[in-house]
Structure formats: C-alpha cells, structure tokens
Amino acid sequence: MEVEDGLEQGLENDRAQGRDLSIADETNGWEVRAQKFFGFDPRECLDELTNSAGNYLCDSVDALEASLRRDFPDRDMSKGASLVLSTVQSSLDSNFDKLELYLLRNIFNVPENAKTELVLTSA
C-alpha cells in the first residue's frame, strides 16, 4: 500500500509542477530526450513488456486448463480458467500501469540538461 500511495503522491506532484508523464508532453520533449539518450522509445519498450507478460499469462492459463482437463476429464474447466485469467489479468494490468508510471518518472525521465550524445574518448 505504501508504494501505491507513493506513486499517487508522485503523480500529484508531477501534475502540480505541470508534468504529466501518463500523456505525451511534446512541449518539454522528454520523450524525444529519452529516445536520444536510451536509443529506443521507452513507451514502445513498456508496451512490448506488457504484451509479453499478457501473452505469458494466457499461455500459463491454457497450460493450467489442459492439466486440469487431464486430471478431471469429466468436468468442464473453461469457466474456471476464464475466471482465473480475468482475475489475474486485472491484477496484471493494474500493476503494470503502476510499473509504467514508476519507470517513466524515475528511470526513463532524462533531465533537460542531460547530454544525449555519447562521446567516446580513447585512453
């Protein structure tokens, strides 16, 4: 609960300072700076991460259902599997939303004064 409260407080602070990382803000160019600095689009990375987790979840529930069908062939397991999937998917979505806010605010947030060019020097 403390992490959740901290994320909400951080989001409120960002909004008070005129920043809202849940919406693309082209006026300060933080997404452009992040793309230059990291060499990839953080939002695309997070989308791929979320999609992969969702795919693994679906595969896991399918495997669970298949295993239960083998152990209990006389019972219909599709309703139970659907219930498990929807319950875990809801939790996964909620937690990945929090993860996305945290990563955008604390990991992928490149300050305006940061150098976005990598300078290599020979020793």
QUILIN-V950944 format. One record per pair of residues at least 12 apart in sequence whose ideal C-beta (glycine too) atoms are under 10 Angstrom apart, sorted by sequence separation. I is the first residue (numbers start at 0). J is the second residue. D is the distance in whole Angstrom. If there is no record, write none. Layout:
i=I j=J d=D
i=I j=J d=D
This chain:
i=29 j=41 d=10
i=30 j=42 d=7
i=64 j=76 d=5
i=67 j=79 d=7
i=68 j=80 d=9
i=63 j=76 d=8
i=64 j=77 d=7
i=67 j=80 d=8
i=64 j=79 d=8
i=65 j=80 d=9
i=63 j=79 d=9
i=64 j=80 d=4
i=63 j=80 d=7
i=64 j=81 d=9
i=23 j=42 d=8
i=60 j=79 d=10
i=61 j=80 d=8
i=64 j=83 d=8
i=60 j=80 d=5
i=63 j=83 d=7
i=64 j=84 d=9
i=60 j=81 d=8
i=63 j=84 d=9
i=60 j=82 d=10
i=60 j=83 d=6
i=61 j=84 d=9
i=59 j=83 d=9
i=60 j=84 d=5
i=59 j=84 d=9
i=60 j=85 d=10
i=56 j=83 d=10
i=57 j=84 d=7
i=60 j=87 d=7
i=56 j=84 d=7
i=59 j=87 d=8
i=60 j=88 d=9
i=57 j=87 d=10
i=56 j=87 d=6
i=57 j=88 d=9
i=56 j=88 d=6
i=56 j=90 d=10
i=53 j=88 d=7
i=56 j=91 d=6
i=52 j=88 d=10
i=55 j=91 d=10
i=53 j=91 d=7
i=52 j=91 d=6
i=53 j=92 d=8
i=52 j=92 d=10
i=49 j=91 d=8
i=52 j=94 d=9
i=53 j=95 d=9
i=49 j=92 d=8
i=52 j=95 d=7
i=49 j=95 d=5
i=52 j=98 d=10
i=48 j=95 d=8
i=49 j=96 d=9
i=49 j=98 d=9
i=45 j=95 d=8
i=48 j=98 d=8
i=49 j=99 d=8
i=48 j=99 d=9
i=45 j=98 d=8
i=46 j=99 d=9
i=45 j=99 d=5
i=48 j=102 d=9
i=42 j=99 d=8
i=45 j=102 d=6
i=41 j=99 d=9
i=44 j=102 d=9
i=45 j=103 d=8
i=42 j=102 d=10
i=41 j=102 d=7
i=42 j=103 d=8
i=41 j=103 d=7
i=45 j=107 d=8
i=44 j=107 d=8
i=41 j=106 d=8
i=42 j=107 d=9
i=41 j=107 d=4
i=40 j=107 d=10
i=41 j=108 d=9
i=39 j=107 d=10
i=41 j=109 d=9
i=37 j=106 d=9
i=33 j=103 d=9
i=37 j=107 d=7
i=36 j=107 d=9
i=37 j=109 d=8
i=30 j=103 d=9
i=33 j=106 d=10
i=34 j=107 d=10
i=36 j=109 d=5
i=29 j=103 d=9
i=33 j=107 d=5
i=35 j=109 d=8
i=36 j=110 d=10
i=21 j=96 d=9
i=32 j=107 d=10
i=33 j=108 d=7
i=34 j=109 d=9
i=32 j=108 d=9
i=33 j=109 d=5
i=30 j=107 d=9
i=32 j=109 d=4
i=36 j=113 d=6
i=38 j=115 d=10
i=21 j=99 d=8
i=29 j=107 d=8
i=31 j=109 d=9
i=32 j=110 d=8
i=35 j=113 d=10
i=36 j=114 d=8
i=37 j=115 d=9
i=20 j=99 d=9
i=21 j=100 d=7
i=29 j=108 d=6
i=30 j=109 d=9
i=32 j=111 d=7
i=35 j=114 d=10
i=36 j=115 d=5
i=38 j=117 d=9
i=20 j=100 d=7
i=29 j=109 d=7
i=33 j=113 d=10
i=35 j=115 d=4
i=36 j=116 d=9
i=20 j=101 d=10
i=28 j=109 d=10
i=29 j=110 d=9
i=32 j=113 d=7
i=34 j=115 d=9
i=35 j=116 d=8
i=36 j=117 d=9
i=20 j=102 d=10
i=21 j=103 d=8
i=29 j=111 d=8
i=33 j=115 d=9
i=35 j=117 d=10
i=20 j=103 d=4
i=21 j=104 d=10
i=28 j=111 d=8
i=32 j=115 d=6
i=20 j=104 d=6
i=27 j=111 d=7
i=31 j=115 d=9
i=20 j=105 d=10
i=18 j=104 d=9
i=13 j=100 d=9
i=20 j=107 d=9
i=20 j=108 d=7
i=3 j=93 d=10
i=6 j=96 d=9
i=7 j=97 d=9
i=10 j=100 d=6
i=13 j=103 d=10
i=18 j=108 d=9
i=3 j=94 d=10
i=6 j=97 d=6
i=9 j=100 d=8
i=13 j=104 d=7
i=5 j=97 d=10
i=6 j=98 d=10
i=9 j=101 d=8
i=12 j=104 d=10
i=7 j=100 d=9
i=3 j=97 d=7
i=6 j=100 d=6
i=10 j=104 d=8
i=2 j=97 d=7
i=6 j=101 d=6
i=9 j=104 d=6
i=13 j=108 d=10
i=5 j=101 d=9
i=9 j=105 d=8
i=6 j=104 d=8
i=2 j=101 d=8
